Amino acid sequence: MLNLDKMLKEAISRDILTVSEVDDMLKMTRKKLVEQKHPYAINSRTNGRVITTVREDGKLKQIPAITMEDMFDKLYLFYYENKKKLTLNDLFPEWKAERLKDKSLNIKTVKRDTEHWNKYYKEHSIVYVPISKLTTKIMNDFFNSTITKFNLSNREYNNMKSIMIALMRIAIDEEIIVENPMNGIYIKSKFRAIRKKSDGSKLYLNDEFDTLDTHLENESTIEALCI
């Protein structure tokens, strides 16, 4: 829908469509989107007004409107436009809840993600910025400052970054944003060096260690936990 808005505005600027034609197309498209999303009946009252129900924060709430067209406008705002106010702090619990339902996912992975959220994200102002307003610069500043503040290794950085990657995917899937602000981030902060062992034991590069660490966590056997 966000892409359609841009395309229609472009059509007006190039005199391909009139403002009236674009307005009609937008109303029709928004009506279809609401019909796909809204699970409750829209009822007419004796006075000509209409009323329906939505679920917000786990509770049912009534929405009245003067006309059916007005109702679809209100429902579109509820389901789509209000999403532009959502923040990372709003999406993380949703993501965590979905992962807890995933039986194929190790519970230790979810716990680790929660620990990383609490440590690197929870107290940072970025989690309260509307996702629709996040920019590549904001992402750059956040990741670089976090690497410096916590003296992160490359592996630790990749682990904490995976949370942001997941939340951005949700934001795109739910049409909160069209473009991912993580695209084009540039890391200039120095990662903490991993000391090499001098006793002849097996050494792993950062990317090799990441793969091994994830594999061992998923295995969760006594032998794996001892490595």
Secondary structure as a PSIPRED ss2 file (coil, helix, strand):
# PSIPRED VFORMAT (PSIPRED V4.0)

   1 M C   1.000  0.000  0.000
   2 L H   0.000  1.000  0.000
   3 N H   0.000  1.000  0.000
   4 L H   0.000  1.000  0.000
   5 D H   0.000  1.000  0.000
   6 K H   0.000  1.000  0.000
   7 M H   0.000  1.000  0.000
   8 L H   0.000  1.000  0.000
   9 K H   0.000  1.000  0.000
  10 E H   0.000  1.000  0.000
  11 A H   0.000  1.000  0.000
  12 I H   0.000  1.000  0.000
  13 S H   0.000  1.000  0.000
  14 R C   1.000  0.000  0.000
  15 D C   1.000  0.000  0.000
  16 I C   1.000  0.000  0.000
  17 L C   1.000  0.000  0.000
  18 T C   1.000  0.000  0.000
  19 V H   0.000  1.000  0.000
  20 S H   0.000  1.000  0.000
  21 E H   0.000  1.000  0.000
  22 V H   0.000  1.000  0.000
  23 D H   0.000  1.000  0.000
  24 D H   0.000  1.000  0.000
  25 M H   0.000  1.000  0.000
  26 L H   0.000  1.000  0.000
  27 K H   0.000  1.000  0.000
  28 M H   0.000  1.000  0.000
  29 T H   0.000  1.000  0.000
  30 R H   0.000  1.000  0.000
  31 K H   0.000  1.000  0.000
  32 K H   0.000  1.000  0.000
  33 L H   0.000  1.000  0.000
  34 V H   0.000  1.000  0.000
  35 E H   0.000  1.000  0.000
  36 Q H   0.000  1.000  0.000
  37 K H   0.000  1.000  0.000
  38 H C   1.000  0.000  0.000
  39 P C   1.000  0.000  0.000
  40 Y C   1.000  0.000  0.000
  41 A C   1.000  0.000  0.000
  42 I C   1.000  0.000  0.000
  43 N E   0.000  0.000  1.000
  44 S E   0.000  0.000  1.000
  45 R C   1.000  0.000  0.000
  46 T C   1.000  0.000  0.000
  47 N C   1.000  0.000  0.000
  48 G C   1.000  0.000  0.000
  49 R C   1.000  0.000  0.000
  50 V E   0.000  0.000  1.000
  51 I E   0.000  0.000  1.000
  52 T E   0.000  0.000  1.000
  53 T E   0.000  0.000  1.000
  54 V E   0.000  0.000  1.000
  55 R E   0.000  0.000  1.000
  56 E E   0.000  0.000  1.000
  57 D C   1.000  0.000  0.000
  58 G C   1.000  0.000  0.000
  59 K E   0.000  0.000  1.000
  60 L E   0.000  0.000  1.000
  61 K E   0.000  0.000  1.000
  62 Q E   0.000  0.000  1.000
  63 I E   0.000  0.000  1.000
  64 P E   0.000  0.000  1.000
  65 A E   0.000  0.000  1.000
  66 I C   1.000  0.000  0.000
  67 T C   1.000  0.000  0.000
  68 M H   0.000  1.000  0.000
  69 E H   0.000  1.000  0.000
  70 D H   0.000  1.000  0.000
  71 M H   0.000  1.000  0.000
  72 F H   0.000  1.000  0.000
  73 D H   0.000  1.000  0.000
  74 K H   0.000  1.000  0.000
  75 L H   0.000  1.000  0.000
  76 Y H   0.000  1.000  0.000
  77 L H   0.000  1.000  0.000
  78 F H   0.000  1.000  0.000
  79 Y H   0.000  1.000  0.000
  80 Y C   1.000  0.000  0.000
  81 E H   0.000  1.000  0.000
  82 N H   0.000  1.000  0.000
  83 K H   0.000  1.000  0.000
  84 K H   0.000  1.000  0.000
  85 K H   0.000  1.000  0.000
  86 L C   1.000  0.000  0.000
  87 T E   0.000  0.000  1.000
  88 L H   0.000  1.000  0.000
  89 N H   0.000  1.000  0.000
  90 D H   0.000  1.000  0.000
  91 L H   0.000  1.000  0.000
  92 F H   0.000  1.000  0.000
  93 P H   0.000  1.000  0.000
  94 E H   0.000  1.000  0.000
  95 W H   0.000  1.000  0.000
  96 K H   0.000  1.000  0.000
  97 A H   0.000  1.000  0.000
  98 E H   0.000  1.000  0.000
  99 R H   0.000  1.000  0.000
 100 L H   0.000  1.000  0.000
 101 K H   0.000  1.000  0.000
 102 D C   1.000  0.000  0.000
 103 K C   1.000  0.000  0.000
 104 S C   1.000  0.000  0.000
 105 L C   1.000  0.000  0.000
 106 N C   1.000  0.000  0.000
 107 I H   0.000  1.000  0.000
 108 K H   0.000  1.000  0.000
 109 T H   0.000  1.000  0.000
 110 V H   0.000  1.000  0.000
 111 K H   0.000  1.000  0.000
 112 R H   0.000  1.000  0.000
 113 D H   0.000  1.000  0.000
 114 T H   0.000  1.000  0.000
 115 E H   0.000  1.000  0.000
 116 H H   0.000  1.000  0.000
 117 W H   0.000  1.000  0.000
 118 N H   0.000  1.000  0.000
 119 K H   0.000  1.000  0.000
 120 Y H   0.000  1.000  0.000
 121 Y H   0.000  1.000  0.000
 122 K C   1.000  0.000  0.000
 123 E C   1.000  0.000  0.000
 124 H C   1.000  0.000  0.000
 125 S H   0.000  1.000  0.000
 126 I H   0.000  1.000  0.000
 127 V H   0.000  1.000  0.000
 128 Y H   0.000  1.000  0.000
 129 V C   1.000  0.000  0.000
 130 P E   0.000  0.000  1.000
 131 I H   0.000  1.000  0.000
 132 S H   0.000  1.000  0.000
 133 K H   0.000  1.000  0.000
 134 L C   1.000  0.000  0.000
 135 T C   1.000  0.000  0.000
 136 T H   0.000  1.000  0.000
 137 K H   0.000  1.000  0.000
 138 I H   0.000  1.000  0.000
 139 M H   0.000  1.000  0.000
 140 N H   0.000  1.000  0.000
 141 D H   0.000  1.000  0.000
 142 F H   0.000  1.000  0.000
 143 F H   0.000  1.000  0.000
 144 N H   0.000  1.000  0.000
 145 S H   0.000  1.000  0.000
 146 T H   0.000  1.000  0.000
 147 I H   0.000  1.000  0.000
 148 T H   0.000  1.000  0.000
 149 K H   0.000  1.000  0.000
 150 F H   0.000  1.000  0.000
 151 N C   1.000  0.000  0.000
 152 L C   1.000  0.000  0.000
 153 S C   1.000  0.000  0.000
 154 N H   0.000  1.000  0.000
 155 R H   0.000  1.000  0.000
 156 E H   0.000  1.000  0.000
 157 Y H   0.000  1.000  0.000
 158 N H   0.000  1.000  0.000
 159 N H   0.000  1.000  0.000
 160 M H   0.000  1.000  0.000
 161 K H   0.000  1.000  0.000
 162 S H   0.000  1.000  0.000
 163 I H   0.000  1.000  0.000
 164 M H   0.000  1.000  0.000
 165 I H   0.000  1.000  0.000
 166 A H   0.000  1.000  0.000
 167 L H   0.000  1.000  0.000
 168 M H   0.000  1.000  0.000
 169 R H   0.000  1.000  0.000
 170 I H   0.000  1.000  0.000
 171 A H   0.000  1.000  0.000
 172 I H   0.000  1.000  0.000
 173 D H   0.000  1.000  0.000
 174 E C   1.000  0.000  0.000
 175 E C   1.000  0.000  0.000
 176 I C   1.000  0.000  0.000
 177 I C   1.000  0.000  0.000
 178 V C   1.000  0.000  0.000
 179 E C   1.000  0.000  0.000
 180 N C   1.000  0.000  0.000
 181 P C   1.000  0.000  0.000
 182 M C   1.000  0.000  0.000
 183 N C   1.000  0.000  0.000
 184 G C   1.000  0.000  0.000
 185 I C   1.000  0.000  0.000
 186 Y C   1.000  0.000  0.000
 187 I C   1.000  0.000  0.000
 188 K C   1.000  0.000  0.000
 189 S C   1.000  0.000  0.000
 190 K C   1.000  0.000  0.000
 191 F C   1.000  0.000  0.000
 192 R C   1.000  0.000  0.000
 193 A C   1.000  0.000  0.000
 194 I C   1.000  0.000  0.000
 195 R C   1.000  0.000  0.000
 196 K C   1.000  0.000  0.000
 197 K C   1.000  0.000  0.000
 198 S C   1.000  0.000  0.000
 199 D C   1.000  0.000  0.000
 200 G C   1.000  0.000  0.000
 201 S C   1.000  0.000  0.000
 202 K C   1.000  0.000  0.000
 203 L C   1.000  0.000  0.000
 204 Y C   1.000  0.000  0.000
 205 L C   1.000  0.000  0.000
 206 N H   0.000  1.000  0.000
 207 D H   0.000  1.000  0.000
 208 E H   0.000  1.000  0.000
 209 F H   0.000  1.000  0.000
 210 D H   0.000  1.000  0.000
 211 T H   0.000  1.000  0.000
 212 L H   0.000  1.000  0.000
 213 D H   0.000  1.000  0.000
 214 T H   0.000  1.000  0.000
 215 H H   0.000  1.000  0.000
 216 L H   0.000  1.000  0.000
 217 E H   0.000  1.000  0.000
 218 N H   0.000  1.000  0.000
 219 E H   0.000  1.000  0.000
 220 S C   1.000  0.000  0.000
 221 T C   1.000  0.000  0.000
 222 I H   0.000  1.000  0.000
 223 E H   0.000  1.000  0.000
 224 A H   0.000  1.000  0.000
 225 L H   0.000  1.000  0.000
 226 C C   1.000  0.000  0.000
 227 I C   1.000  0.000  0.000
